[in-house]
Amino acid sequence: MQELRLHLDSRKRITLSKLLPDLPISSVKAHLEGNKIVLEPMVEIPAEEAWLYREPESLKAVKKGLSQPGEHDLGSFEQFINDDV
């Protein structure tokens, strides 16, 4: 567990950027556990993609497809080579 001592600035704010994972964090969920403040980084999902997370079988199929290596024969691109450049 990474631990840093964070200091308040003059307006009683702290910077959390050193603690955040390298993800597109859009918000932070905060809650209290006893006398501790727990912050949970959150990532938003576009509304048009949210259905996928409500359909476990569809999500499983997408994950399986993404894990498989691509096997596409795109043919030759030789016709696009310009020797005059």
C-alpha positions as CSV (number, residue, x, y, z in Angstrom):
1,M,0.0,0.0,0.0
2,Q,1.4,3.4,-1.1
3,E,1.4,6.0,1.6
4,L,2.2,9.7,1.3
5,R,1.8,12.6,3.7
6,L,-0.3,15.3,2.0
7,H,-0.2,18.9,3.2
8,L,-3.1,21.3,3.1
9,D,-2.6,24.5,1.1
10,S,-3.7,27.9,2.3
11,R,-7.3,27.2,1.3
12,K,-7.3,23.8,3.1
13,R,-7.1,21.7,-0.1
14,I,-4.9,18.7,-0.9
15,T,-3.6,17.4,-4.2
16,L,-4.3,13.7,-4.9
17,S,-2.6,13.4,-8.3
18,K,0.3,11.5,-7.0
19,L,-2.0,8.8,-5.6
20,L,-4.3,8.4,-8.6
21,P,-3.9,5.4,-11.0
22,D,-3.0,6.1,-14.7
23,L,-6.6,5.9,-15.8
24,P,-9.0,8.5,-17.2
25,I,-10.4,9.3,-13.7
26,S,-13.5,11.6,-14.0
27,S,-14.7,11.8,-10.4
28,V,-14.0,10.4,-6.9
29,K,-16.4,8.7,-4.6
30,A,-15.9,9.6,-1.0
31,H,-17.1,8.0,2.2
32,L,-16.2,7.8,5.9
33,E,-15.0,4.7,7.6
34,G,-14.8,5.6,11.3
35,N,-12.6,8.6,11.4
36,K,-11.0,7.9,8.0
37,I,-11.9,9.5,4.7
38,V,-11.9,6.9,1.9
39,L,-11.7,8.1,-1.7
40,E,-12.4,5.8,-4.6
41,P,-11.5,6.9,-8.1
42,M,-14.3,6.6,-10.6
43,V,-14.5,6.3,-14.4
44,E,-17.6,7.3,-16.3
45,I,-19.1,5.0,-19.0
46,P,-21.0,6.7,-21.9
47,A,-24.7,6.1,-21.7
48,E,-24.8,4.4,-25.0
49,E,-22.3,1.8,-23.7
50,A,-23.8,1.2,-20.3
51,W,-26.1,-1.5,-21.5
52,L,-23.1,-3.8,-22.1
53,Y,-22.4,-3.8,-18.3
54,R,-26.0,-4.8,-17.6
55,E,-25.8,-7.8,-19.9
56,P,-23.2,-10.2,-18.4
57,E,-23.3,-12.6,-21.4
58,S,-22.7,-9.8,-23.9
59,L,-19.8,-8.4,-21.8
60,K,-18.3,-11.8,-21.6
61,A,-18.5,-12.2,-25.4
62,V,-16.9,-8.8,-25.9
63,K,-14.0,-9.6,-23.5
64,K,-13.4,-12.9,-25.2
65,G,-13.3,-11.3,-28.6
66,L,-10.9,-8.6,-27.4
67,S,-8.6,-11.2,-25.9
68,Q,-8.3,-13.2,-29.2
69,P,-5.5,-12.3,-31.6
70,G,-6.6,-10.7,-34.9
71,E,-6.2,-12.9,-38.0
72,H,-7.1,-10.6,-40.9
73,D,-5.4,-10.8,-44.3
74,L,-5.5,-7.3,-45.5
75,G,-3.7,-8.2,-48.8
76,S,-1.0,-6.2,-50.5
77,F,-0.7,-2.4,-50.1
78,E,1.7,-2.3,-53.0
79,Q,-0.7,-0.4,-55.2
80,F,-0.6,2.6,-52.8
81,I,3.2,3.0,-52.9
82,N,4.2,6.1,-54.9
83,D,7.8,5.9,-56.2
84,D,7.7,9.6,-57.3
85,V,8.0,10.9,-53.7
